[in-house]
């Protein structure tokens, strides 16, 4: 199950810890439990800068007697076993952490409510939430916050006109998470012995790790193993979230069928060749594009609908997630989107050793969620 490249990276980062001078602060951990792998990122703050200490990724497929890269649905006991293994392999020393929750186990939407005091708003939201949540309210944990008035100036004319009296309305970001999912994660982290101060939906971890300052709308496309998540973020506010039922696992399975080869070999081809011209098998690129073009098409539809509805252009498209490390993805995506296309570089928000720069850029998109969770945890120490 061990990835040789990953082991080299972990050793190098451990060496970096001993080379950087300065007073140490408390180390913290960001944890991302995905469908196909677990990612951890350990940071500490030194001289006002987030310093990368170590990180690691461990495939979950083998824990379900499946191949590397396959999406899984492990029991809490198996997840705890895998998390303990990656903590040991990555030489993690921190016990205080923040944890991300899968987007698929949540619901995020912006709703408009009358401008009343906070107590009245708290009573209204569970009632209003029933209109948007397809399961009983008793089965979810609700969270919400009012979009500050100084940020409402960035809302669209259509949003402002949804109410006859916009001055008497507020925009509220509503978030719901399945209690069953929270209970599962709480059991896993308790079994591992980590001290968790928060659970947050992966979309917010991703935004923190890959977006900078700015008010222009940005689309984030997170290509996971089982699915692809599409977010449109404006002024730090999630305006649109959409789930596409295809991910990098679909590419692997398509390659396996096309080449009549094992899933393991197909996964290797996907990682090593990607969209680059394969002299040994010209069909590789065409097979991969069958899945990617579907993802691009669905994402473009979300983008165009947003632009038509709000009459604002998307400033750029940022790819992240494990599927974003596919070789040649950026060049191909530029042919499908009429705006700038960028591959996420979450480790750019941390101090890292120069000799790891290229490696971290290569693997960075896979660690966006874990980096984002770690950055939030680090902020708690201020």
C-alpha positions, 0 to 999 in steps of 0.5 A, spaced: 500 500 500 505 504 500 507 509 495 515 510 494 514 517 492 510 519 498 515 516 502 521 520 499 517 526 500 515 525 507 522 523 509 525 530 506 519 534 509 522 531 516 529 533 514 526 540 513 523 540 520 530 540 523 533 545 518 529 551 519 531 555 525 526 559 530 522 558 536 517 552 534 509 553 536 504 547 537 504 543 531 497 541 528 494 537 523 489 537 517 485 531 516 481 529 509 478 522 509 476 522 502 472 516 498 479 513 495 484 515 500 486 519 507 490 525 506 494 528 512 498 535 513 501 537 519 503 545 520 506 549 525 506 557 525 513 560 525 515 567 525 507 568 523 508 563 517 505 556 516 510 551 516 509 545 512 512 539 517 510 533 514 504 530 509 502 523 507 496 520 503 494 513 504 489 509 499 483 506 502 482 501 496 486 495 499 482 496 506 476 494 502 480 488 498 480 493 492 485 496 488 488 503 489 484 508 486 477 505 487 472 509 491 470 505 498 465 505 503 469 503 509 466 501 516 469 506 522 473 501 524 477 500 518 477 508 517 481 508 524 486 503 522 487 506 515 488 513 519 493 510 524 497 507 519 498 514 515 499 517 521 505 512 523 508 512 516 508 520 515 511 521 522 505 525 524 506 528 531 500 532 532 494 530 536 490 537 535 486 537 528 481 539 524 477 534 519 473 535 513 466 532 511 465 530 504 461 534 500 456 528 498 454 528 506 452 535 506 447 541 503 449 548 502 445 553 499 444 561 500 437 563 502 433 570 503 430 571 510 426 577 513 431 582 517 430 580 524 434 579 530 439 573 531 434 570 536 428 570 531 432 568 525 435 562 529 427 560 530 426 561 523 431 557 519 429 550 521 423 551 518 425 554 512 430 549 511 425 544 510 424 547 503 431 545 501 433 539 505 430 532 502 431 528 509 427 530 516 431 536 519 432 531 525 437 527 521 441 533 520 446 538 524 444 545 521 449 551 521 448 558 518 451 565 518 448 571 515 452 574 509 455 581 512 451 587 509 458 590 506 458 584 502 451 584 499 453 589 494 457 584 491 450 580 490 447 580 483 441 585 481 437 579 481 438 577 488 437 584 490 430 584 487 428 577 489 425 581 495 420 587 494 424 591 499 431 588 499 433 593 505 428 588 509 431 582 507 438 578 509 442 573 505 443 567 509 448 561 508 445 555 510 449 548 511 446 541 513 450 535 515 448 528 516 448 526 523 450 519 521 456 522 518 458 526 524 457 520 528 461 516 524 467 521 524 467 522 531 468 515 532 473 514 528 477 520 531 476 518 538 479 511 536 485 514 533 486 518 539 486 525 536 483 531 539 478 534 534 476 542 535 472 542 528 469 538 522 467 542 516 465 541 509 470 540 504 468 545 500 470 550 505 477 547 506 478 547 499 476 554 498 481 556 504 487 553 500 486 554 493 483 561 493 486 568 494 483 575 495 478 578 490 471 579 489 471 576 482 467 569 481 471 563 481 469 556 479 473 551 483 472 544 480 474 538 484 475 532 481 475 526 486 475 519 485 467 517 485 465 524 483 467 531 481 464 537 485 463 544 482 463 550 486 462 557 484 465 562 489 464 570 489 467 574 495 469 568 499 461 566 498 459 559 495 454 561 490 453 555 487 455 548 488 454 542 484 455 534 484 457 531 477 457 523 478 463 521 474 470 522 477 478 519 476 475 512 478 471 512 472 477 514 467 481 508 470 475 503 469 474 506 462 482 504 461 481 497 464 475 496 459 479 499 453 485 496 454 483 489 457 487 490 462 487 490 470 485 496 474 491 496 477 495 497 470 490 502 468 491 506 474 498 506 473 497 508 466 493 514 468 498 516 473 504 516 468 501 517 461 495 521 462 493 525 456 500 525 454 501 522 447 502 514 448 506 511 443 505 504 445 497 505 446 494 511 442 487 510 444 489 512 452 488 519 450 481 518 447 479 513 452 481 518 458 477 524 454 471 520 454 470 521 461 473 528 462 469 531 456 463 529 460 465 533 466 467 539 462 461 539 459 457 539 465 461 544 469 461 548 463 453 548 463 454 550 471 458 556 469 454 558 463 447 558 467 451 562 472 453 567 467 446 568 464 443 568 471 447 573 474 450 577 468 457 576 471 463 572 468 467 567 471 474 570 472 478 563 472 477 556 473 481 552 478 482 545 478 483 541 484 483 534 487 486 527 485 484 528 478 487 534 477 494 531 477 492 528 471 498 530 466 496 534 460 489 536 464 490 544 464 492 544 456 486 540 455 481 544 459 483 550 456 480 548 450 473 547 453 473 553 458 473 561 455 477 563 461 483 562 465 484 555 467 489 554 473 491 547 477 491 549 484 497 549 488 495 549 496 502 548 498 504 555 496 500 558 502 505 554 506 513 555 507 516 549 504 523 547 502 525 549 495 528 542 493 521 540 494 517 545 490 516 541 484 514 535 487 509 539 492 506 543 485 505 536 482 501 533 488 498 539 491 491 538 488 490 532 492 492 535 498 487 542 498 482 539 503 487 537 508 491 543 507 485 548 508 483 544 514 490 545 517 490 552 515 484 553 519 486 549 525 492 554 525 488 560 525 485 557 532 492 558 535 492 565 534 
